[in-house]
């Protein structure tokens, strides 16, 4: 497996760890509200849903880290979790915000292309 693929997978994992922090812990802070372009009222009302979403992003990060920790033996784990990232990113872009395509799906696609290339 190429070093470039593993570096990109690590970047995707770190992005999802960052999403976890944003959604679970910073959602209703001024910073979180700026990032997600929300109001204090919306942030308060949706805080539990955002935390749940953040937890799922944490699972994606953990799965990618697990695949990386396995080295070449983790190929199928990496493919599975990158596919999950891509599907989640495309769905999020279609249903919530086009920005999700660029923040989640495209990095996942690049990592998968490097992994399989």
ZITA-V813771 format. One record per backbone hydrogen bond with DSSP energy under -1.0 kcal/mol. NH is the residue of the N-H (numbers start at 0). CO is the residue of the C=O. Records with the same first field share a line. If there is no record, write none. Layout:
BEGIN
NH = CO  CO
END
This chain:
BEGIN
5 = 1
6 = 2
7 = 3
8 = 4
9 = 5
10 = 6
11 = 7
12 = 8
13 = 9
14 = 10
15 = 11
16 = 12
17 = 13
18 = 14
19 = 15
20 = 16
21 = 17
22 = 18
23 = 19
24 = 20
25 = 20
28 = 25
32 = 28
33 = 29
34 = 30
35 = 31
37 = 32
42 = 38
43 = 39
44 = 40
45 = 41
49 = 45
50 = 46
51 = 47
52 = 48
53 = 49
54 = 50
55 = 51
56 = 52
57 = 53
58 = 54
59 = 55
60 = 56
61 = 57
62 = 58
63 = 59
64 = 60
65 = 61
66 = 62
67 = 63
68 = 64
70 = 67
72 = 69
73 = 70
74 = 71
77 = 73
78 = 74
79 = 75
80 = 76
81 = 77
82 = 78
83 = 79
84 = 80
85 = 81
86 = 82
87 = 83
88 = 84
89 = 85
90 = 86
91 = 87
92 = 88
93 = 89
94 = 90
95 = 91
96 = 91
99 = 96
100 = 97
102 = 98
103 = 99
104 = 99
105 = 100
107 = 103
108 = 104
109 = 105
110 = 106
111 = 107
112 = 108
113 = 109
114 = 110
115 = 111
116 = 112
END
